[in-house]
Amino acid sequence: MIRPTSSDIGTWRCAPHVTFRATCAVATVVLALSVPASAQQAAGTQKAESGVQWDDGSIRFGESVRIEPKVRVQADVLLWNDEGPIEDRFSWGSRRIGVNGELFNRVQFQVERAFQDDDDDDTPWRDVYADVRINRAFQVRGGRFKLPFSLERNTSRDDLDFIQRATAVRAISPARDTGVMVHGRVAMRMVEYEAGVFQHADGFDLTDDPNSWSALGAALTGRVIVSPIRDKADGPTRDLHFGVAMVRNTMPEGLNSVVGRLFDNDRFSERMNVNGQRTRLGAEGLWRGRRATIKGELLQLTDQRLQQAITGGDLSDLVQRGGYLTGIVRVFGKPGRRGQALDVAARLDRFTLGSANDTDEPFTNPRADRVAPLAKNTWTFGGNWQVHRWVRVQGNLIRETLVDSLGVRDINTDPRWTAIMRFQFAL
Amino acid sequence: MFRPLLRRLVIGLVLQSAAATTLQAQTTDDLFNEGVVQTLEITIHSRDWDTLRANFTSNDFYPADVTWNGLRARNVGIRSRGLGSRSGVKPGLEVNFAHYSSRGEFLGLRALVLDNLTTDPSMIRERVAMAFYRRMGIPAPREVHANLYVNGQHTGLYVIVEPVDTAFLQRSLGENTGWLYEYHWLTPYFATFLGENLDLYRPFFEPRTQQTQSTFDLFDPVRELFRTINSAPAGSFRDALNARLDLESTLRLIAVEGFMAEWDGLLGYAGMNNFYLYRPPSSAPARLFPWDADHTFQAADYPLLAGAPENVLMRRMLEDPVLRARYFQLVLEAVNAASSGNWLVNEVTRDYQQIRDSVLADPLKPYTIEEFDAAFAELLAFARTRPAFITSQVQQNR
C-alpha cells in the first residue's frame, strides 16, 4: 500500500494504532514504558535460546513471525472558542487498541478496534485486513481498510500534522470500507499503484433508510503516485512525490450528499438530494527537505442528481471541491519520531459547495438546480512537540470563515476562532 | 418575405408586454381579494410530498414551486403545520418564500399559511372572524379561500392566511423593527407571574424577529410585563400597565373575542392562546394581534365574561372602573359593528355561498356536505341572535 507520509519527516507507521478506555490506557502506558527495558535486558539470552525477542515495541518469534501491539489514546483540551463560555473543555480525541504484524515475510495483518465513534463510522472496528505480498510489484490486500484516496485521509490520526484533517478531506474523501485491493511498486520503485473494489464506499454517510443501503453500488478506486526522489539521506530534497486518485460509485436516491463541517463537527451545509454516479478526483503533492515539508491536495466530488428536480427532471451535477496547502518546519530535533522534536506548521484549506449550473438564480434547497455557493476557508496554525517516541503534545489555533458570496443564506460569516491542545500516547 | 415574420415578432412582443404588465400589476390585494375563490398550484417532487404527508407531525421543509394567477414562486419551502389540525391526508401547510433564499418573497410576502380547515365544519369561521377584527380596527391577517392543487391533483379547499410577520407589521403599523413573539400554548396559563428566571418565558413566547438578541433583551420586557400585571398596586395599575401594554387595543381585542365567543383566545377555556405579542422599537407599549380563530362563534349564548375571572390581566382590568367602563363600551361597539347593515349575517352568507361548490368538490374534507350546511346554519343563527344576547350581558355586568 502507498504509505501515508508523516509530517514528522520520518518514520512510517504502517498501521493505525490501538486505543483504550482510560483505566486501560493508564495501565498500558505503564506496561509499555516498563516492559521494553526489562525485555531488552533479557533480549540477548532470549534471542539465542528461544528465538523470541522483544524488539522495539514488537514481539518476534524467530525470523518468521512479528507481532506488534498498538495503543492510541488522545485527550483534547479546548482552550478557547468564540461560542462563549466553555461547558466541557475535555474530550477524548481517539482511543483505540489493536495489533499488527507479519507472518513468514509474506503476510501482513492488522486488527484495530475503537472505543468510541471517532470517525463517523458505523462499527467500532477500524482496520481489519490481511495483505499478501507476492512480490514488490504485486500485493493483494483484503478486508476492511481505508480506500486509496487522499494523502491526508490515509495518514494515521496519530501522525497528522494538525489535530483535525482539512475540511475538504473530511468531507470529500471516503473512509474505510470492506474490499479487495492490489498494489505494488514498479519502475524501479518510482511508481506506486493501488486499485481496488469496495463494497459501499459511502455507507458511513448514508441516512438510516435501508433502501439506500441496498441501492448503494460498489466503489471502484485507483491511485497512482510517482516518486522521483524517495528517502534520500542527503541533498535539499529528501522526498518528492505527486499522485492522482479516483473513486467512482453509485449513490442511491435521497438526501445523501456529503456535508461540510466546522471544527466542532457542526454542519455548515445541508444534505442535498442526489441520485446516480458519484465521482471523486484527487491530486496530491509532497516535497520534503531536511527541515521543511510542503504538501497539498486538490479534491473534487461530483454527484449526479438524476430525476431530482421538483418537477421530476434531472438537475445539474452537485459539485464539491476543496484542497489544502500545508507547510511544516522542524525547529529542533532529528528527522523522524524517535527522539524529541518540535515542529511548527500552518495550513490553509478551503471547501466549496456548488453545482455545475452556475448561472440561474441560486437557492439553498436540496433540489435547487443552481445550488447557492458556499465556501469555508480555514487557517490552522500548530505546534507539535514530540516529547518521547510515544508521547506527543499538539496545540492548534484555528480560524474558520464561511463565505456566502451571493448573500443568499442567513449565516454568520464572522471568523470563528478556536484554540485546542491534544495530548497523545501512541504505541 | 420578412413581413409575416416581422408581424409575428411585433404581435409576440405586444402580447409578452401585456402579459408582463398583468403579472407586474398583481399585488397582495389581488391575492386576498375576497370576491373570488383563488386557485393555488404547488409543484413538489412526488417523494417529498409523500414524505411530508407520512411525517405530517414533523416541521421539516421541502422545496416546491408555487403558482398563483400566472405568477410562479420557485424553490419555496413548504412544511406541514398546525396543532390539532395537523393531517397526513389533507396537510395544513406553511409556504415560506424565504426559506431557501434570504431574498425570497412573493408579492412582498415572506410566507403564507394554507389552513386545511379540518377543525371547522363550516370552513368559514376563521375568515369571518378575521374580517370582523379588521372591521373593528384591529390589525388581523387577511384571509381568502383557495382551491389547492398539488402536482395537478386537487387537494381540496384551503384558506390562504397572511402570516403575522415583518410584512404584516409593516402593512399594519408602518414599521416592523421591534420584537415580535408568537405565543405557544403549552399548559393552561392565565397571565400569572412565572418567576424571575427568563428561561421560563422563552417556551411560551417564541421570538419571530430579533432572534439573535440576548435572552435578557428578548425576555426581560416580557417578564416585567407580567410582573406589572400581577404586582402593580391597584391605584397605579392602569398607568403602570399602560406603559407596557397598549390597553386600548388590548381591551378592544378582548371585547371582540368576547362578542365572537372565542373560547380559545386570550380568555380561552384552557388559558391564553392564539395571539402574537409585539413590542415596538421605541418605548411604546406592546400590542397583541389575533391568530388562528377557527374556534370562534362557539355558541350564541356563550357568556361574555367566560374566562375573565381566571385570567389575571382581565380580572384586574375589570377591577379598574375606567377600564371596565371602556371594555363594555367596546363590546357594545362590536355589537353595533356586527348588526349594522346586518354585516355579520351578510358576511357569513356570502362566504358560505362563495365556497359551497368548492366544498362539494373537496376530495379530502373531513366533513360531509350535510355537516357543512348544518354548521353554516348554526353560524347564521349565531349572527342573528348574538348581538341581543351580548347586549343583555353588558347590561347585567356593567
Interface residues (C-beta under 8 A of the other chain):
Chain A: E253 N273 Q308 A309 I310 T311 G312 E361 P362 F363 T364 N365 P366 R367 A368 A372 G407 V408 R409 D410
Chain B: T43 I44 H45 S46 R47 D48 P63 A64 D65 R74 N75 G77 H99 Y100 S101 S102 R103
